[in-house]
Structure formats: structure tokens, C-alpha cells
Amino acid sequence: MALNYVWAAFFLIGFIVAVCKAIFLGQSGLMSDMINGLFDAAKSGFEISLGLTGVMTLWLGIMKIGEKAGLINTLSKAVNPLFRTLFRGVPKGDPAYGSVTMNLSATMLGLDNAATPLGLKAMNELQELNPQKDTASDAQIMFLVLNTAGLTLIPTSVIAIRQTIAVQQHIANFNAADIFLPTLIATFIAFISGMVIVSIFQRINLFRLPVLLFIGGFTALIFLLHSSFAHMPAERVQATMGTVGAGIILFIIVLFIAAGIIKKQKVYDHFIEGAKEGFQVAVRIIPYLVAMLAGIAVFRISGCMGYLVQGIGHVAALCGLNTDFVPTLPIAFMKPLSGSGARGLMVDVMKTYGVSSFQGKLAAIIQGSTETTFYVLAVYFGSVNIKNTRYALTCGLLADAIGLIAAILVGYMFFH
């Protein structure tokens, strides 16, 4: 419901401002600019979704191979000790662990839309263990918050969009994976924050070996990556980060395929089976992306987006802060409401400032390190008829806020 009002407000406010400018300032050409902007936005939305279709098809095909080869099940067993600590009330070896693992794995690989069906399955399995069917259980709240503060290893969708826009902007030798490490750091901070916040509410003792090993392991990985880049020139850091990100993606693809061949699976058939789902997921994005880009185009061309950004920038300047991050804030404001809306705003920033600019890179980091909290809460809890969500929204928004601050700071650290 909130998204309906936001989307309608883009058009109504933009139109009213344009009419006022035409009447009082004589800017009669603004209406024609807005119409042209609408058509351009529709074209861009389709082209970007079309580029995204290939990546989504590829990754869901690869994920299906990994599932059939048993690697997803192996991953589930590996994380069982950690999940038994975090998800109270879920018995050892319960099928819910497998669904939770697959959902978080899809989120980790940046397949936000593909993660939704897996998340719904996990929520339904957790609901079967819930003694109060209309009230969110502790395990369900932990799952939702970890989902909304999802740890992203590879922001696949964001990388695909950046690559598509770089082609449109005729940028040669563009490395769309250079946001890999910054996004990983920001999402890791948001993920740990969500875990800690929920644990405080649920009085879970996180000072246990599985949790400490997980936090310590990821912290060591990030520290190792960062220390390796610390003494490199900025240009080499970005190139190396892109190489690392691309290398991990290739390693996962080869690992899944090799495991399938070793287990004598029909890897090609499994890929096609999963790829069909990926095509459907990507196609479903088209109307949402076109709708949001159209609304944003009207709002931006009318000058309203500029007024909003200038207002926030003025406040930041009064506080003595660097204001280069301000144009990316609308993405953070929209992301808790709508992933497609935030995606549209991210695309708008990349098109306005350039996909290789600081603002373009920070927009990608914010998009990859925050989640659609209201959407996830409504869809996931709605799917099992949960009416009393308790403190789930509070914890989710707190984790989002910490993730946003982390994304901005990390963006400045790496790219400013």
C-alpha cells in the first residue's frame, strides 16, 4: 500500500510542480520533456530487464545444478551448528534448516528475486513448528531479520545492471564487479547487526563457538582482503576487487558443474530446468522496473528530485559533512518499501552521474547491502497468516539503518 502512494506521488507532485513552473516561470517546454522522459524510461526499463534476464537465467540454472549435486544439502549440514544457536525452537536436522540455508544462499549470491520462493518455503516450514499460529515465533523473527539484512557475497543483479548501463554509456574495459568487497563488508556489518539486535530481544547468548567461528571467519576473510589491498594504488585496488569478484563467481560455477559431473548428474538438463525459472523471474521484473523508472523520470524532470536532494545536502553541509553521498539517499529511503523502486532509483543515479562515478558506485553498494524490509515482512508473514509480528519490523529497520551507514562509510573508504 505504501508503494502505491509513493509511486502516485511521483506523478502527482511532479505534474503539479511542472504546471506551476509552466504558468509562473514560463517553462512551457517542461511538459514535452516529461513526456519524452516517460518514453525513454520505459525503453530503459525494458532494456535493463532484458539484460538482467540472461544473468538470472544463468544463476538459477547453476543453482539447480548445485541443488541436484547435493552441494546445497552439504551447505545446510555445515551451517546447522550455527543455525541451532540462532533459531530457537527448531529441532536438530529439521527440513527448515535446508530451506533457510537455500534462501540465505540465494541472497548471498545476489539473486534477490530468486530468493523469495525459497524464503516462503522456509517461512512455511518454520510456521509448522510455531505453537501460536497468528504470532511470529522467535525463529521466524530471526529468519526475517537475517533475510532483510542479508549477507551478500556476490551482488549478481547489481553487477548485471551496472554492466548493461556501462555498455549504454559506451564505457570501455568497465569492471562491473569492483563493488564486490565494499558490498561484502557493508552487508556483513548489517547481517551481524541484525543478528545481535534480535539476540538482545530474544536473550540469545552469541558467545558460543559456532557463532564466534562464523563471525571470526568472515572478519578474518574481510581483513585479509582489505589488508591485501591497503597499499595498492586506487586504480589497482578497483581492478583487483573486480578480479576477485569475477574469480569467485567462476569458481562457484565450475564447482557446481564439477560436483554434478562427479555424481553423474545430467548437469545440462538440470541447468535448463533451473534456467526456465530464471527467465520467468527476470521477465516479471519488467513491469515493476518500467513503472518505477517512469514515475522517477516525471519526479526528476520536474525538478522535485533535485529539490529533495538539495535539501538533504544543505543539512549535511551545515553539519560539516561531505555531500557527495546525498544523491544516493533516495535509494536507501525506497529500498525498505520496494526493491524494484530502489532498483529504479539506482539506475537513475547511474544514468545521471555515470555508472563509473562515485555516486554510481555508492548507489550500487547501497542497493546491494540493504533489503526490502516492508516487502519481506508483508509477503513472508502474510504467506502464513501471521498477524502479530512482534518486534520484527523494529529489528529489521535498525539493521537497515546500520547497513546504510556502513555502506556510505565503506563507499568513501574505497572509492572517494
N, C-alpha and C positions, 0 to 999 in steps of 0.2 A: 504493500500500500504506500509506503514512504517513497518508493521509487517512482510510482505514478505521479505523485505531487512534484518530485524533483524534476522529472522529465517534462511535465506540463509547464512547470515554472520556467524552464529554459526557453520555451517557445513564447509564453505569455509575456514574461518580463522583457525578453529580447525584442518582441514585436512592439510593446508599449514604448520602450526606450527609442527604438528606431522611428516610430511615429512622431514622438516628441522632438527628436533631432531633425526630422524632415520638416516639421511645422515651424519650430522656433529657431533652428540653426541653418535651415535651407539645405540640409544634406539629403536631397531627393534621390540621389543615386544609391543610397544605402539599401533600399528595398531590393533593387536589382542585384546588389552584391550578396544579399542574404539568399535570394533565390539561387544564384549561381553557386553559393556556398553549400546549399542543400543538395544540389545535384552532384557537386564534387564529393561531398561527404558520403552520399550513397554509393558512388563509384569506388571511393577509397575503402569503404566498409566491405564491399564485396571482394575487392582485390586482396585485401589483407586476410579475409576469411579464407579465400581460395588458396593463398599461400600457406595458411595455417593448416589447411586440410591435409596436405602431404605429411607434415610433421606429426599430426595427431594420428593419422593412419599408420605411419611408421612405428610410433611408440606403442600404440595399443597392440599392434601385431607382435612386436618384440616382447611386450609384457605377457601376451598369451603364450608365447614360446617358453618364457621363464616359468609361467604357472604350470604348464604341462610337463616341463622338465623337472619339476619339484623344487626349484630354487626358491619360490615364494614360500613353500611349506618349510623349507630349511631355514629361511629367514625368520619365519614365525617361531620355530623352536629356539632359535638363537636369542630372540628378544623376550621369550617367556619369563625369565627371571626378573627382567626389568618391569614388564607389564604386571606381574603378580604383585609387585610392590605398589604400583601406581593405581591399578584398577581393583579397588576393594569390592569383595562380593562376587568376583568371577573365579570359579574353581580352576584348579590347575588342569591344563590341557583342554579347556573349553574351546569349541569352534569359534567363539567370538574373538579369540586372540588372533586367529588366522585372518579374519575379515578386517580387524583393526590394523593388523600389520600391512595387509594389501592396500588399505586405504591410505595409511600414512606413507607407504612406499610410493604410491601414485602421486601423492602430494610432494614427496621428496624429489621425485623426478620431474616436477613441474607440470604434471598432467591434471590441472585443477578440475576441468570438466569431467575427465575420465574418473576422477576420484569420487565423484558424487554417488554413482551407483554402488560402489564398494562401501562408502560411508553409510548409506541407507541400509545395506545388508548388515553391517556391523551394529548399527543402532537397533535394528530389529532383534538381533541375537542378544544384545545386552538387555533389551526390553523383556525377553523371555525369563531373565534372571531377576527382574525388578519386582519386588514384592508389592509396591504401590504403583499401579499401572498409570495413574494420572499425574504422578510426581516424578521428576527426574531423579534417578539414582546417583550415588556418588560416582560410580564407574561411567555413567553416561555423561555427567558433567565434565569429568576429567577428559573423556574422549573428545567431547565437543571443543573444549578449550585448546587441547593439543592440536586439534584439527584446524581451528581458526588461527592458531599461532604456528601453523605447520612448518616444520623444518624443511627447507628447500635446498636440496643438493644441486639440482640442475633445473633452472627456471626455463624449461623447454619452450613453453608457449611464448614467453617474453623474448627469448633468443630468436625464435622464428619470426616474430613480428619485427624485431629490430633488423633482421636480415632483409626482410621484404621491403621495409622503408628505405634501407640503405641502397637497395637496387633502384628504387624510385627516385632517390636523391642523387643517383649516379656517383656514389662513393666507391672508389676502387680499393681493393685489399682491406675491406672492412671486416673486423673480427667481432662478430656478434656475441661471442662467449666471454668477452672480457669482464663482464659483470659477475662472473661465476663466484669468485672468492668474496667480494663485498656482500652479495646476496646471501651466501652461506653464513657469513658472520652475523648479519642482521637477523636472519631467520633463527639462527641458533640462540641468540640472545632472547628473541621473542618466545621461542619454544621453552627455554629454561625458565623464563619469567612466568609463563602460563603454568608450568608445572609447579613452580614454587607458590604462586598465588593460590592455586586450587588446593595444594597440600596444606597451606596455612588454614584455609577454610575447613578442610577435612581432617586436620590434625594428623597428617601422614608424616612419618619420620623418613626424611630423604637421606639421612646419613646411614645408608645401607650399601653394601658392596655393589650390587648391580647398578644402582643409581650413580654412585660415585665413579664406577668404571665407565659408564656411559658419558657422564659429564667430563671426566678426566680425559677420556679417549678423544672426544671431539675437540676439547680445548687444546689438547696436545697437537691434534691434526691442524687446527687453525693456526696455532702458534708456529708450527713447523712451516706451514705455507707462508705465513706472514714474515717470519724471520728470513726465509729464503729470498723474499722479495725486498727486504728492508734496504739493502744497499744498492739496488738496481736503479738506473735512471727511470723516470716516469714512463717513457715510451716503451722501454723493455719490460717493465712491470706489466703494463696492459697487454703486451703481446704474449708474455709468458702465462698470465692468467687465462688468456684465451686458449692457449695451447693446452694447459692443464684441464680446463673445462671440456675442450673437444676430446682430449685423450680419455677422460673418464667416460664420456658418452660412448666412444668407440669401444672401450673396454667392456662396458656393460652389454653392448650389442653382441660382441664376439663371445663373451662369457655365456650369455643365454643361448646363443646358437650352438656353441660347442657342447654345452651341457645337454641340449636336446639331441644332438647327433650321437653323443656317447650313450645316451639312454634309448637310442634307436627310435626316436620320435620323428614323426612326419613334420619337420620344422616348417617346411614351406606351407603345408596345409594349415598348420596352427597359426602361422603368420597371417594368412589370408582370412582366417576366421576372426582373429582379433582386429585386423585392419578394417574389416567391414564395419565394426563398431566404431572405430576411429573416424571413418568417413562420416558416419551419421552424427557423431558428436560435433565435428567441425562444422558441418552444414547447419546444425541447429544454432550455431553462434551468429550466423549471418544476419538474421532479422534484429537481434539484440544489438549487435555492433553498429549496423546501419542506423537504427533508431537513436542510439546514444550519440553517434557522430553527427547526425542531423540536428539534434537538439543542441549539442555543444556548438556546432557551427553557427546557428542562429544567435545563441547567447554570446559567443565570442565576437562575431562580426558586428553585432550591435554595440559592442564596447563594454558590455557588462562584466565579462570575464576580466578585462583589464582593470575596471574599477575595483573589483573584488581583490585581485592580486595586489594592486597598488595600495589598497587599504591595509592589507596584512603586511606588506613590505614597509609601509610607513611606520607601523607599530614596531616591527622588528628593528628598523633603523633607529628609532627612538631609544630602543634598548641597547643600542651599540652593536647589533649583530650584523654579520654579513647577510645580504638579502638575496644572493643568487639562488637559494633553495626555494624561494617563495613561489615561483611559477608551478612547482610540483605539488604544492599543498592540496589543490583541489582533488588530486588523485587519492591522497590519504583520507580526505573527507568523504569521498564517494565509495571507497573500497569496502567499508563495513556494510554499505547498503547494497551494492551491486558490483560483481566482478566485471560484467560487461560494460557498465558505466565507467568504472575505473580504467578499464582497458581502453575505452574510447578517449578518456582524458589523457592517458599516457600517450596514445597515438597523436593526439592533438599537440601535446608538448613536443614530441619528436618532430612533428611536421613544422611546427612554428619555430623552434630553436635549432633544429637539426639533430639527427639521431646520434651523432658523434659529439655533441656538445655536452657540457657538464650537466645542464638541465635534462637533456635527453637520457644520459646515463643514470642520473639520480631518479628520474621517473621510472626507469626500468627496475632499479633496485627497490624502490617503494612498492611497485606493482608486484614484484616477486617476493617481498618479505612481509606483506600484510594479507589479510583474508577477509572474506565477505561474512562477517560475524552475524549480522542480522539475517542474511540469507540462509546460512548454515543452521542457525538456531531455528528459524521458521520451518525449513524443509526437513531437517533431521528429527526435531521433536514433533513436528506435525505429522510425520510419517508413522509415528507410534502413538499419536493422540496424547502427548504429554501436555498438560495444561499448566502445571506448576513447575517452572524452570528453575526455581530457587535462585541461586546466585550465579548461574551460568553466564548471563549477559554481562554482569559486572566484571567477572574474571576475564571474559573474552575481550571486552573493551580495554581493560587495563593492560592486557598482554599486547593488544593492538597499539596502544599509545607508546608502550616501551619499545615495541618493534619499529615504530615510525621514527622515534628519536634516535634509535640505533642506526636505522637506515640513513638518516641525514648525516649523522656524525661519521659513519663509515664512508659515505659518498664523498664527504670533504677530505677524509684521510687519504683516499685512493685517487681521486680524480680532480681535486681542486688545487 
